[in-house]
C-alpha cells in the first residue's frame, strides 16, 4: 500500500474478530518500514512482517 510521496509501503493487519460474525471490532494494526524496529527498505521489511 503506497504511503506518501516515497511510496515505501505499509502492512495493515486486520484482526480475525473484525471479519467473524458476532466478533468484537478491534483496531487495525499498521506496520510501516523504518518504524517499530522494522527495516526501512528492501526485502527485509516483507520478511520481518511475516
MDAnalysis code that builds the backbone (N, CA, C; Angstrom):
import MDAnalysis as mda
import numpy as np

u = mda.Universe.empty(150, n_residues=50, atom_resindex=np.repeat(np.arange(50), 3), trajectory=True)
u.add_TopologyAttr("name", ["N", "CA", "C"] * 50)
u.add_TopologyAttr("resid", np.arange(1, 51))
u.add_TopologyAttr("resname", ["UNK", "UNK", "UNK", "UNK", "UNK", "UNK", "UNK", "UNK", "UNK", "UNK", "UNK", "UNK", "UNK", "UNK", "UNK", "UNK", "UNK", "UNK", "UNK", "UNK", "UNK", "UNK", "UNK", "UNK", "UNK", "UNK", "UNK", "UNK", "UNK", "UNK", "UNK", "UNK", "UNK", "UNK", "UNK", "UNK", "UNK", "UNK", "UNK", "UNK", "UNK", "UNK", "UNK", "UNK", "UNK", "UNK", "UNK", "UNK", "UNK", "UNK"])
u.atoms.positions = np.array([
    [0.842, -1.168, 0.000],
    [0.000, 0.000, 0.000],
    [0.886, 1.229, 0.000],
    [0.818, 2.054, -1.013],
    [1.660, 3.250, -1.050],
    [1.283, 4.255, 0.039],
    [2.283, 4.859, 0.628],
    [2.059, 5.915, 1.614],
    [2.940, 7.094, 1.243],
    [2.333, 8.220, 0.963],
    [3.072, 9.444, 0.705],
    [3.880, 9.413, -0.570],
    [4.700, 10.432, -0.722],
    [5.456, 10.589, -1.969],
    [6.567, 9.565, -2.161],
    [7.046, 8.932, -1.086],
    [8.146, 7.986, -1.254],
    [7.663, 6.579, -1.596],
    [6.369, 6.315, -1.479],
    [5.772, 5.019, -1.837],
    [6.505, 3.846, -1.192],
    [6.927, 4.017, 0.075],
    [7.648, 2.951, 0.768],
    [6.745, 1.776, 1.101],
    [5.444, 2.029, 1.239],
    [4.509, 0.959, 1.512],
    [4.238, 0.768, 2.991],
    [3.345, -0.160, 3.292],
    [2.977, -0.478, 4.672],
    [2.252, -1.807, 4.679],
    [2.063, -2.342, 5.864],
    [1.320, -3.586, 6.043],
    [0.217, -3.314, 7.051],
    [-1.021, -3.599, 6.685],
    [-2.151, -3.449, 7.590],
    [-2.610, -4.836, 8.013],
    [-2.685, -5.056, 9.323],
    [-3.117, -6.351, 9.867],
    [-4.529, -6.207, 10.424],
    [-5.468, -6.916, 9.822],
    [-6.869, -6.889, 10.231],
    [-7.136, -8.058, 11.173],
    [-7.564, -7.784, 12.405],
    [-7.857, -8.882, 13.338],
    [-8.988, -9.766, 12.822],
    [-8.887, -11.077, 13.043],
    [-9.921, -12.005, 12.587],
    [-11.276, -11.706, 13.207],
    [-11.294, -11.154, 14.416],
    [-12.575, -10.849, 15.061],
    [-13.366, -9.806, 14.275],
    [-12.675, -8.979, 13.483],
    [-13.363, -7.965, 12.672],
    [-14.165, -8.581, 11.525],
    [-13.783, -9.761, 11.093],
    [-14.459, -10.388, 9.953],
    [-15.242, -11.638, 10.345],
    [-15.323, -11.910, 11.634],
    [-16.083, -13.047, 12.133],
    [-17.441, -12.559, 12.620],
    [-18.486, -13.224, 12.188],
    [-19.826, -12.817, 12.595],
    [-19.945, -12.817, 14.111],
    [-20.382, -11.691, 14.665],
    [-20.527, -11.557, 16.103],
    [-19.232, -11.255, 16.835],
    [-18.145, -11.117, 16.087],
    [-16.843, -10.838, 16.712],
    [-16.724, -9.393, 17.143],
    [-15.855, -9.156, 18.105],
    [-15.599, -7.808, 18.597],
    [-14.771, -7.043, 17.570],
    [-15.147, -5.795, 17.312],
    [-14.390, -4.967, 16.376],
    [-13.147, -4.448, 17.100],
    [-11.994, -4.807, 16.580],
    [-10.716, -4.411, 17.163],
    [-9.983, -3.488, 16.194],
    [-9.048, -2.687, 16.688],
    [-8.322, -1.780, 15.797],
    [-7.396, -2.526, 14.833],
    [-7.246, -1.952, 13.653],
    [-6.326, -2.469, 12.642],
    [-4.921, -1.995, 13.005],
    [-3.944, -2.865, 12.887],
    [-2.554, -2.510, 13.177],
    [-1.841, -2.210, 11.866],
    [-1.131, -1.082, 11.813],
    [-0.374, -0.707, 10.621],
    [1.113, -0.758, 10.938],
    [1.858, -1.491, 10.119],
    [3.303, -1.582, 10.246],
    [3.931, -0.804, 9.098],
    [4.846, 0.112, 9.417],
    [5.495, 0.932, 8.398],
    [6.996, 0.656, 8.389],
    [7.597, 0.630, 7.194],
    [9.041, 0.426, 7.108],
    [9.792, 1.494, 7.899],
    [10.798, 1.078, 8.650],
    [11.627, 2.009, 9.397],
    [11.055, 2.406, 10.752],
    [9.925, 1.836, 11.156],
    [9.370, 2.167, 12.468],
    [9.130, 0.892, 13.264],
    [9.161, 1.009, 14.572],
    [8.909, -0.145, 15.426],
    [9.939, -1.253, 15.299],
    [11.156, -0.907, 14.914],
    [12.209, -1.913, 14.790],
    [12.230, -2.659, 13.464],
    [11.329, -2.323, 12.540],
    [11.318, -2.974, 11.224],
    [12.335, -2.309, 10.295],
    [12.917, -3.062, 9.371],
    [13.861, -2.483, 8.421],
    [13.189, -1.398, 7.573],
    [13.965, -0.421, 7.143],
    [13.427, 0.712, 6.406],
    [13.106, 0.403, 4.947],
    [13.755, -0.592, 4.344],
    [13.508, -0.837, 2.925],
    [13.940, -2.238, 2.525],
    [13.712, -2.536, 1.269],
    [14.153, -3.801, 0.701],
    [13.295, -4.977, 1.114],
    [13.739, -6.160, 0.739],
    [13.004, -7.385, 1.018],
    [12.958, -7.689, 2.502],
    [13.849, -7.096, 3.285],
    [13.888, -7.371, 4.713],
    [12.609, -6.940, 5.412],
    [11.963, -5.869, 4.930],
    [10.712, -5.426, 5.551],
    [9.637, -6.507, 5.392],
    [9.462, -7.027, 4.208],
    [8.462, -8.077, 3.966],
    [8.765, -9.337, 4.738],
    [10.016, -9.696, 4.846],
    [10.413, -10.888, 5.587],
    [10.136, -10.714, 7.077],
    [10.415, -9.523, 7.612],
    [10.235, -9.258, 9.038],
    [8.761, -9.223, 9.422],
    [7.900, -8.894, 8.488],
    [6.478, -8.739, 8.778],
    [5.711, -10.067, 8.742],
    [6.349, -11.148, 8.398],
    [5.660, -12.435, 8.305],
    [5.096, -12.891, 9.599],
])
